[in-house]
Amino acid sequence: MQANDCRQCQRLADFLDDVKVRYPDYHARPVMAFGDDKPELLIIGLAPGMHGANRTGRPFTGDFAGVLLYQTLHKFGFSSHAESVASDDDLKLLGCRITNAVKCLPPANKPNPDEVRQCSQYLEDELAKFIHEQGIAILALGTLAHQAVLRSQKLKLKDYSFGHGAIHQLPVGLKLYDSYHCSRYNTQTKRLTTEMFEQIFVKIKADFILDEVSINS
């Protein structure tokens, strides 16, 4: 089954059916990855937001959660625009792709552990393709995304602790960068500031330059 047709998590499928009744114009289906077909950077979030990705059909688009993300992507050359408003705008990601650990909107923005496990098959496929295409770095937004990446690679969580700004070298040759999620709560409470988030991208860009030097030397 393709991810965009998936209904394997009954609670999530029923919830999306209800959302579609209440908001007929909403996407209200699994939200697929968005961005460059052969990215160097893969960004992984938690799940679609009710009035953002669940409405527009594009990750981190149409609500507050995407504001800081797309501004930062644009500043560091990963996005053609600093704002993502709709799936049919002309924004393009450059060397970057965005996806979620869970493709469907969960009630109260909290997927159950079994739903995360069920959806992991799609993340595993995305990461396998990313590795095959010689991607360089993964950015996990939040603990759940971080853990989803580790589980997809059959790695022990205790060996790779989540922490904002942490960088983990994975056995497959990729680096996993951790950041607090760019949610409204985190940014408004200053748990995550613009400077803190941009510093992650400074490190990513520095590693990209080192990787290019290594390839060309």
Secondary structure, DSSP 8 states (H G I E B T S, - for coil): --GGG---SHHHHHHHHHHHHH-TTS--S----EE-SS-SEEEEES---TTTHHHHSSTT-SSTHHHHHHHHHHHTTSBSSS----TTS---BSSEEEEESS-S--GGG---HHHHHHHHHHHHHHHHHHHHTT--EEEEESHHHHHHHHHHTT--GGGS---TT-EEE-TTS-EEEEE----HHHHHTTSS-HHHHHHHHHHHHHHHHHHHHHHH-
